Structures are given as structure tokens and as C-alpha cells.
Amino acid sequence: MNQTPDILCIGSVLWDIIGRSETAMRQGSDMPGRITRLPGGVALNIGMALARFGLTPALLSAVGRDAEGDELIAACEIRGLTTAHVYRSDDLPTDRYMAVEGANGLIAAIADAHSLEAAGDKILSPFSDGSLPVPYKGCVALDGNLTVDLLNQMARSPLLAQADLRVAPASPGKALRLSPFVQAGRGTLYVNLEEASLLCETTFDASPAAAAGLLARGAKRAVVTDGGAAATVADADGAVTRTPPAVHVARITGAGDTFMAAHIASELKGASPTAALEQALQAAALYVSGETKI
């Protein structure tokens, strides 16, 4: 694809291997269910959702030159994503994510993004070879699967100093990787209640307090979700809080990425803070209910 991208999605592009049972599960459960393999990774999930919302995303990531990588690149292009800027490694395998979900939610997950981490700043080569303009002035969705050093570099880099930067941690285990963006007062942070608590070194009971806590720590703008409870968007101009629709949960993996993509797409199309949050919550609800195609 040669279209000019509306947004860059920087981070993990991999295969999601998801096992799901319709029965509630706990540690040690052995249940019948379905196992699927789908294109995934935070950056890719956001990109696929953005494409569904009518935008043209471009990926910056690392994908192996193996059979799985070739298949993944083809799957991305079919879904409307630009892959021309993806770093293809000859000696690193394509990354994978594996999760087990039950009717009661996510039971366990392992993200193997070692190839992305090993590639390091090679994924940013399109900025140095002239493929992308510097400084980049468009919208950028960035995920926390990159190394701490690279995220720290990007929080202060002149490459993205004029970009509309949107940042997500990828998982609670990687929440602290977003600390450089809090300290630098850069970008919009998309976190859940647990991730906000980790970044602020305290415990929050609801999204309004969590969003306020992030701003107090130095964040420029915060978007905090809390599952089926109220979500909040806050910056120096004020805060908006809305409760998502109640739906039957058919899937979980990728819900946060869908929310983030819908919120970004709504704002890029000119929606007000309240309307953008409501549209994002509705999109995430449709996703977890299984009504949105992947």
C-alpha cells in the first residue's frame, strides 16, 4: 500500500494465540474450548481498529522474515494497514502472544515480544532514511512493548516533539515503562485503573481519581478505563467521565486497543471530548460482546 498514513502505529505486531472456554476457569482448570490464531499485538490491534474506522494506519515494528512473518504481513495488508515501514529481520523470529480466557475473564497470558525488543531503534529507521518526515507532525499510537531505553528516548526525541502522541502500556506488567512520558509531560496516556495505580505508586478506586492522580504526577493528558465501570478523560482543561454500556462478554483480548483506536479516530474526526469518550466506550462494548469483526 502506498497511501499516506493518517497515523503511525509503533510497537508490537505479532500473532495472537487465544484459547477460550465458555466456562468459568481458575488456575489449573482443564476445559473444552476453542483455540484461534489471529493478527495481534497492541500496535496492530490499534491499527486494525483504526482501519475499520476509515483511517489509513502505517505500522512501525519488527517482523521476522520467516513463514509466520510473511503470513502476518499479508494479513495486515488485507486489513488495510501500510506495512512498508516495518523492519523485517533475517535472524529474529516473528513475535507471539498467548492467552487463556474463560467466561470469567482473562485467566493468564504471555507476551513474547522479544524480537521487537531486540530490534530496538531499528524500527525507527524510516525517520532516518527519509521515508517519513522529521519532525513527524501527525498522530502516533505508541505501545509499551518497546524497551525502557527506547521509550525513554522517544519521550524526549525531537522526532516526535510535534506529534500528537498517544501512548498505551500494553499490559499492567509494563505500565511503569510509561513513566518517561509522565515525567516529560508528553502525549495522551491510555491506561486502565491498575496501570494508573502502578504509575502513581498508590491504589485508586475509580477512574476520576486515577486520571487526576496522573495529571498531578506530570502527565499532560490521561484516559483511564476500568472495565465495565466508568472511564475518564482528563487534562488541564477539565475531565469527562462516562460509564460503558453493559454487555455480555464474549472476548477480552484486544478490547483496550479497540477503545483506544475508537477514541483516537473520533478525536481525529473532530468529536468533542464527551462524544469521543462515549463513542470509544460503545466501540469497546461491541467488541467484547463479539459483535465487531476482527
TORKOL-4160 file (C-alpha; in steps of 0.2 Angstrom, whole numbers, padded with zeros to 4 digits, m for minus):
294
<pt num="1" X="0000" Y="0000" Z="0000"/>
<pt num="2" X="0007" Y="0017" Z="m0005"/>
<pt num="3" X="m0006" Y="0028" Z="0004"/>
<pt num="4" X="m0001" Y="0042" Z="0015"/>
<pt num="5" X="m0004" Y="0036" Z="0033"/>
<pt num="6" X="m0016" Y="0045" Z="0044"/>
<pt num="7" X="m0007" Y="0039" Z="0059"/>
<pt num="8" X="0008" Y="0029" Z="0064"/>
<pt num="9" X="0006" Y="0013" Z="0075"/>
<pt num="10" X="0023" Y="0010" Z="0083"/>
<pt num="11" X="0025" Y="m0006" Z="0094"/>
<pt num="12" X="0020" Y="m0025" Z="0094"/>
<pt num="13" X="0014" Y="m0033" Z="0078"/>
<pt num="14" X="0013" Y="m0052" Z="0081"/>
<pt num="15" X="0001" Y="m0067" Z="0081"/>
<pt num="16" X="m0012" Y="m0069" Z="0095"/>
<pt num="17" X="m0015" Y="m0087" Z="0100"/>
<pt num="18" X="m0030" Y="m0087" Z="0111"/>
<pt num="19" X="m0038" Y="m0101" Z="0120"/>
<pt num="20" X="m0056" Y="m0098" Z="0126"/>
<pt num="21" X="m0069" Y="m0108" Z="0136"/>
<pt num="22" X="m0087" Y="m0103" Z="0138"/>
<pt num="23" X="m0085" Y="m0110" Z="0156"/>
<pt num="24" X="m0078" Y="m0100" Z="0171"/>
<pt num="25" X="m0060" Y="m0105" Z="0174"/>
<pt num="26" X="m0047" Y="m0104" Z="0188"/>
<pt num="27" X="m0028" Y="m0108" Z="0189"/>
<pt num="28" X="m0026" Y="m0127" Z="0184"/>
<pt num="29" X="m0043" Y="m0128" Z="0175"/>
<pt num="30" X="m0043" Y="m0140" Z="0160"/>
<pt num="31" X="m0059" Y="m0136" Z="0150"/>
<pt num="32" X="m0065" Y="m0138" Z="0132"/>
<pt num="33" X="m0065" Y="m0123" Z="0121"/>
<pt num="34" X="m0058" Y="m0115" Z="0105"/>
<pt num="35" X="m0040" Y="m0110" Z="0101"/>
<pt num="36" X="m0038" Y="m0097" Z="0087"/>
<pt num="37" X="m0023" Y="m0088" Z="0079"/>
<pt num="38" X="m0026" Y="m0070" Z="0074"/>
<pt num="39" X="m0015" Y="m0055" Z="0069"/>
<pt num="40" X="m0012" Y="m0046" Z="0085"/>
<pt num="41" X="m0001" Y="m0035" Z="0096"/>
<pt num="42" X="m0005" Y="m0018" Z="0103"/>
<pt num="43" X="0001" Y="m0008" Z="0089"/>
<pt num="44" X="m0008" Y="m0020" Z="0076"/>
<pt num="45" X="m0024" Y="m0021" Z="0086"/>
<pt num="46" X="m0025" Y="m0002" Z="0086"/>
<pt num="47" X="m0021" Y="m0001" Z="0068"/>
<pt num="48" X="m0034" Y="m0014" Z="0063"/>
<pt num="49" X="m0047" Y="m0005" Z="0073"/>
<pt num="50" X="m0042" Y="0012" Z="0065"/>
<pt num="51" X="m0044" Y="0005" Z="0048"/>
<pt num="52" X="m0061" Y="m0001" Z="0052"/>
<pt num="53" X="m0065" Y="0017" Z="0057"/>
<pt num="54" X="m0060" Y="0023" Z="0040"/>
<pt num="55" X="m0042" Y="0028" Z="0043"/>
<pt num="56" X="m0026" Y="0023" Z="0035"/>
<pt num="57" X="m0013" Y="0017" Z="0048"/>
<pt num="58" X="0005" Y="0013" Z="0045"/>
<pt num="59" X="0015" Y="0001" Z="0056"/>
<pt num="60" X="0032" Y="0003" Z="0063"/>
<pt num="61" X="0038" Y="m0013" Z="0071"/>
<pt num="62" X="0049" Y="m0029" Z="0069"/>
<pt num="63" X="0043" Y="m0044" Z="0060"/>
<pt num="64" X="0053" Y="m0059" Z="0056"/>
<pt num="65" X="0057" Y="m0065" Z="0038"/>
<pt num="66" X="0050" Y="m0082" Z="0042"/>
<pt num="67" X="0034" Y="m0090" Z="0035"/>
<pt num="68" X="0024" Y="m0084" Z="0050"/>
<pt num="69" X="0031" Y="m0066" Z="0047"/>
<pt num="70" X="0026" Y="m0067" Z="0028"/>
<pt num="71" X="0009" Y="m0073" Z="0033"/>
<pt num="72" X="0007" Y="m0059" Z="0046"/>
<pt num="73" X="0012" Y="m0045" Z="0034"/>
<pt num="74" X="0000" Y="m0051" Z="0021"/>
<pt num="75" X="m0014" Y="m0052" Z="0034"/>
<pt num="76" X="m0010" Y="m0034" Z="0039"/>
<pt num="77" X="m0011" Y="m0028" Z="0021"/>
<pt num="78" X="m0028" Y="m0037" Z="0018"/>
<pt num="79" X="m0034" Y="m0027" Z="0033"/>
<pt num="80" X="m0029" Y="m0010" Z="0026"/>
<pt num="81" X="m0013" Y="m0007" Z="0035"/>
<pt num="82" X="0003" Y="0000" Z="0027"/>
<pt num="83" X="0017" Y="m0011" Z="0031"/>
<pt num="84" X="0031" Y="m0003" Z="0020"/>
<pt num="85" X="0040" Y="0004" Z="0036"/>
<pt num="86" X="0040" Y="m0012" Z="0045"/>
<pt num="87" X="0058" Y="m0019" Z="0050"/>
<pt num="88" X="0060" Y="m0036" Z="0043"/>
<pt num="89" X="0073" Y="m0046" Z="0052"/>
<pt num="90" X="0083" Y="m0061" Z="0045"/>
<pt num="91" X="0088" Y="m0068" Z="0061"/>
<pt num="92" X="0074" Y="m0064" Z="0073"/>
<pt num="93" X="0058" Y="m0074" Z="0073"/>
<pt num="94" X="0040" Y="m0066" Z="0072"/>
<pt num="95" X="0033" Y="m0062" Z="0090"/>
<pt num="96" X="0018" Y="m0071" Z="0098"/>
<pt num="97" X="0006" Y="m0068" Z="0112"/>
<pt num="98" X="m0003" Y="m0082" Z="0120"/>
<pt num="99" X="m0019" Y="m0080" Z="0132"/>
<pt num="100" X="m0032" Y="m0091" Z="0140"/>
<pt num="101" X="m0049" Y="m0084" Z="0143"/>
<pt num="102" X="m0064" Y="m0090" Z="0152"/>
<pt num="103" X="m0082" Y="m0084" Z="0155"/>
<pt num="104" X="m0075" Y="m0075" Z="0170"/>
<pt num="105" X="m0062" Y="m0066" Z="0160"/>
<pt num="106" X="m0043" Y="m0067" Z="0157"/>
<pt num="107" X="m0035" Y="m0081" Z="0166"/>
<pt num="108" X="m0017" Y="m0079" Z="0160"/>
<pt num="109" X="m0007" Y="m0073" Z="0146"/>
<pt num="110" X="0011" Y="m0072" Z="0140"/>
<pt num="111" X="0018" Y="m0059" Z="0128"/>
<pt num="112" X="0033" Y="m0065" Z="0118"/>
<pt num="113" X="0039" Y="m0048" Z="0111"/>
<pt num="114" X="0057" Y="m0052" Z="0112"/>
<pt num="115" X="0061" Y="m0049" Z="0094"/>
<pt num="116" X="0053" Y="m0032" Z="0094"/>
<pt num="117" X="0064" Y="m0028" Z="0110"/>
<pt num="118" X="0079" Y="m0035" Z="0101"/>
<pt num="119" X="0077" Y="m0024" Z="0086"/>
<pt num="120" X="0077" Y="m0009" Z="0096"/>
<pt num="121" X="0078" Y="0008" Z="0087"/>
<pt num="122" X="0080" Y="m0001" Z="0070"/>
<pt num="123" X="0061" Y="0000" Z="0069"/>
<pt num="124" X="0063" Y="0019" Z="0069"/>
<pt num="125" X="0074" Y="0019" Z="0053"/>
<pt num="126" X="0060" Y="0026" Z="0042"/>
<pt num="127" X="0063" Y="0043" Z="0051"/>
<pt num="128" X="0082" Y="0042" Z="0047"/>
<pt num="129" X="0081" Y="0036" Z="0029"/>
<pt num="130" X="0069" Y="0049" Z="0023"/>
<pt num="131" X="0054" Y="0038" Z="0022"/>
<pt num="132" X="0045" Y="0048" Z="0035"/>
<pt num="133" X="0046" Y="0067" Z="0038"/>
<pt num="134" X="0056" Y="0074" Z="0053"/>
<pt num="135" X="0049" Y="0080" Z="0064"/>
<pt num="136" X="0034" Y="0070" Z="0062"/>
<pt num="137" X="0018" Y="0081" Z="0065"/>
<pt num="138" X="0004" Y="0068" Z="0063"/>
<pt num="139" X="m0004" Y="0057" Z="0076"/>
<pt num="140" X="0006" Y="0042" Z="0083"/>
<pt num="141" X="0000" Y="0027" Z="0093"/>
<pt num="142" X="0014" Y="0020" Z="0103"/>
<pt num="143" X="0014" Y="0004" Z="0114"/>
<pt num="144" X="0024" Y="m0001" Z="0129"/>
<pt num="145" X="0031" Y="m0017" Z="0121"/>
<pt num="146" X="0047" Y="m0007" Z="0116"/>
<pt num="147" X="0062" Y="m0007" Z="0128"/>
<pt num="148" X="0063" Y="0005" Z="0143"/>
<pt num="149" X="0078" Y="0014" Z="0134"/>
<pt num="150" X="0069" Y="0016" Z="0118"/>
<pt num="151" X="0053" Y="0023" Z="0126"/>
<pt num="152" X="0063" Y="0035" Z="0136"/>
<pt num="153" X="0072" Y="0040" Z="0121"/>
<pt num="154" X="0055" Y="0043" Z="0112"/>
<pt num="155" X="0048" Y="0053" Z="0126"/>
<pt num="156" X="0061" Y="0066" Z="0123"/>
<pt num="157" X="0065" Y="0064" Z="0105"/>
<pt num="158" X="0064" Y="0078" Z="0093"/>
<pt num="159" X="0057" Y="0066" Z="0080"/>
<pt num="160" X="0041" Y="0066" Z="0089"/>
<pt num="161" X="0041" Y="0083" Z="0098"/>
<pt num="162" X="0027" Y="0090" Z="0087"/>
<pt num="163" X="0017" Y="0073" Z="0085"/>
<pt num="164" X="0000" Y="0070" Z="0093"/>
<pt num="165" X="0007" Y="0056" Z="0103"/>
<pt num="166" X="m0005" Y="0043" Z="0111"/>
<pt num="167" X="0003" Y="0030" Z="0122"/>
<pt num="168" X="m0003" Y="0014" Z="0130"/>
<pt num="169" X="0007" Y="0002" Z="0141"/>
<pt num="170" X="0002" Y="m0015" Z="0133"/>
<pt num="171" X="m0001" Y="m0023" Z="0150"/>
<pt num="172" X="0000" Y="m0019" Z="0169"/>
<pt num="173" X="0017" Y="m0028" Z="0169"/>
<pt num="174" X="0024" Y="m0014" Z="0158"/>
<pt num="175" X="0014" Y="0001" Z="0165"/>
<pt num="176" X="0030" Y="0008" Z="0173"/>
<pt num="177" X="0038" Y="0009" Z="0155"/>
<pt num="178" X="0027" Y="0024" Z="0153"/>
<pt num="179" X="0035" Y="0034" Z="0167"/>
<pt num="180" X="0046" Y="0044" Z="0155"/>
<pt num="181" X="0030" Y="0051" Z="0146"/>
<pt num="182" X="0023" Y="0056" Z="0163"/>
<pt num="183" X="0039" Y="0064" Z="0168"/>
<pt num="184" X="0041" Y="0073" Z="0152"/>
<pt num="185" X="0023" Y="0079" Z="0151"/>
<pt num="186" X="0021" Y="0071" Z="0134"/>
<pt num="187" X="0006" Y="0064" Z="0125"/>
<pt num="188" X="m0010" Y="0056" Z="0130"/>
<pt num="189" X="m0009" Y="0041" Z="0141"/>
<pt num="190" X="m0021" Y="0027" Z="0139"/>
<pt num="191" X="m0021" Y="0016" Z="0155"/>
<pt num="192" X="m0033" Y="0005" Z="0165"/>
<pt num="193" X="m0036" Y="0008" Z="0184"/>
<pt num="194" X="m0022" Y="m0004" Z="0189"/>
<pt num="195" X="m0009" Y="0003" Z="0177"/>
<pt num="196" X="m0013" Y="0021" Z="0183"/>
<pt num="197" X="m0011" Y="0015" Z="0201"/>
<pt num="198" X="0006" Y="0007" Z="0197"/>
<pt num="199" X="0012" Y="0023" Z="0188"/>
<pt num="200" X="0006" Y="0034" Z="0203"/>
<pt num="201" X="0013" Y="0021" Z="0216"/>
<pt num="202" X="m0004" Y="0021" Z="0225"/>
<pt num="203" X="m0021" Y="0012" Z="0224"/>
<pt num="204" X="m0036" Y="0021" Z="0215"/>
<pt num="205" X="m0054" Y="0015" Z="0217"/>
<pt num="206" X="m0061" Y="0024" Z="0202"/>
<pt num="207" X="m0056" Y="0032" Z="0186"/>
<pt num="208" X="m0059" Y="0050" Z="0190"/>
<pt num="209" X="m0046" Y="0049" Z="0205"/>
<pt num="210" X="m0034" Y="0039" Z="0194"/>
<pt num="211" X="m0034" Y="0052" Z="0180"/>
<pt num="212" X="m0032" Y="0066" Z="0192"/>
<pt num="213" X="m0018" Y="0057" Z="0200"/>
<pt num="214" X="m0009" Y="0055" Z="0184"/>
<pt num="215" X="m0010" Y="0074" Z="0180"/>
<pt num="216" X="m0004" Y="0078" Z="0197"/>
<pt num="217" X="0012" Y="0067" Z="0193"/>
<pt num="218" X="0015" Y="0077" Z="0177"/>
<pt num="219" X="0005" Y="0068" Z="0164"/>
<pt num="220" X="m0001" Y="0080" Z="0150"/>
<pt num="221" X="m0017" Y="0071" Z="0147"/>
<pt num="222" X="m0024" Y="0054" Z="0154"/>
<pt num="223" X="m0038" Y="0042" Z="0148"/>
<pt num="224" X="m0042" Y="0029" Z="0162"/>
<pt num="225" X="m0053" Y="0014" Z="0159"/>
<pt num="226" X="m0060" Y="0002" Z="0172"/>
<pt num="227" X="m0068" Y="m0012" Z="0164"/>
<pt num="228" X="m0087" Y="m0011" Z="0165"/>
<pt num="229" X="m0086" Y="0004" Z="0177"/>
<pt num="230" X="m0084" Y="0022" Z="0172"/>
<pt num="231" X="m0070" Y="0029" Z="0161"/>
<pt num="232" X="m0062" Y="0046" Z="0162"/>
<pt num="233" X="m0053" Y="0058" Z="0151"/>
<pt num="234" X="m0044" Y="0072" Z="0159"/>
<pt num="235" X="m0032" Y="0086" Z="0155"/>
<pt num="236" X="m0028" Y="0104" Z="0161"/>
<pt num="237" X="m0045" Y="0110" Z="0154"/>
<pt num="238" X="m0055" Y="0098" Z="0164"/>
<pt num="239" X="m0062" Y="0080" Z="0165"/>
<pt num="240" X="m0076" Y="0069" Z="0157"/>
<pt num="241" X="m0082" Y="0053" Z="0165"/>
<pt num="242" X="m0094" Y="0041" Z="0156"/>
<pt num="243" X="m0100" Y="0023" Z="0160"/>
<pt num="244" X="m0099" Y="0010" Z="0146"/>
<pt num="245" X="m0114" Y="0000" Z="0140"/>
<pt num="246" X="m0117" Y="m0016" Z="0149"/>
<pt num="247" X="m0114" Y="m0031" Z="0138"/>
<pt num="248" X="m0111" Y="m0050" Z="0138"/>
<pt num="249" X="m0093" Y="m0053" Z="0137"/>
<pt num="250" X="m0088" Y="m0064" Z="0123"/>
<pt num="251" X="m0070" Y="m0059" Z="0122"/>
<pt num="252" X="m0057" Y="m0049" Z="0131"/>
<pt num="253" X="m0040" Y="m0048" Z="0122"/>
<pt num="254" X="m0039" Y="m0033" Z="0111"/>
<pt num="255" X="m0054" Y="m0023" Z="0120"/>
<pt num="256" X="m0042" Y="m0009" Z="0127"/>
<pt num="257" X="m0034" Y="m0007" Z="0110"/>
<pt num="258" X="m0051" Y="m0006" Z="0102"/>
<pt num="259" X="m0056" Y="0008" Z="0114"/>
<pt num="260" X="m0040" Y="0017" Z="0111"/>
<pt num="261" X="m0042" Y="0016" Z="0092"/>
<pt num="262" X="m0060" Y="0022" Z="0093"/>
<pt num="263" X="m0056" Y="0037" Z="0104"/>
<pt num="264" X="m0042" Y="0042" Z="0093"/>
<pt num="265" X="m0052" Y="0040" Z="0077"/>
<pt num="266" X="m0066" Y="0050" Z="0085"/>
<pt num="267" X="m0055" Y="0064" Z="0090"/>
<pt num="268" X="m0046" Y="0065" Z="0073"/>
<pt num="269" X="m0063" Y="0067" Z="0065"/>
<pt num="270" X="m0067" Y="0082" Z="0076"/>
<pt num="271" X="m0078" Y="0074" Z="0090"/>
<pt num="272" X="m0079" Y="0083" Z="0107"/>
<pt num="273" X="m0071" Y="0076" Z="0122"/>
<pt num="274" X="m0088" Y="0069" Z="0128"/>
<pt num="275" X="m0093" Y="0062" Z="0111"/>
<pt num="276" X="m0076" Y="0054" Z="0108"/>
<pt num="277" X="m0076" Y="0045" Z="0125"/>
<pt num="278" X="m0094" Y="0039" Z="0123"/>
<pt num="279" X="m0090" Y="0033" Z="0105"/>
<pt num="280" X="m0075" Y="0024" Z="0111"/>
<pt num="281" X="m0084" Y="0015" Z="0125"/>
<pt num="282" X="m0098" Y="0010" Z="0113"/>
<pt num="283" X="m0085" Y="0003" Z="0101"/>
<pt num="284" X="m0076" Y="m0007" Z="0115"/>
<pt num="285" X="m0093" Y="m0014" Z="0121"/>
<pt num="286" X="m0097" Y="m0020" Z="0104"/>
<pt num="287" X="m0080" Y="m0028" Z="0103"/>
<pt num="288" X="m0081" Y="m0038" Z="0119"/>
<pt num="289" X="m0099" Y="m0043" Z="0115"/>
<pt num="290" X="m0092" Y="m0052" Z="0099"/>
<pt num="291" X="m0102" Y="m0041" Z="0088"/>
<pt num="292" X="m0087" Y="m0032" Z="0079"/>
<pt num="293" X="m0077" Y="m0042" Z="0066"/>
<pt num="294" X="m0059" Y="m0044" Z="0068"/>
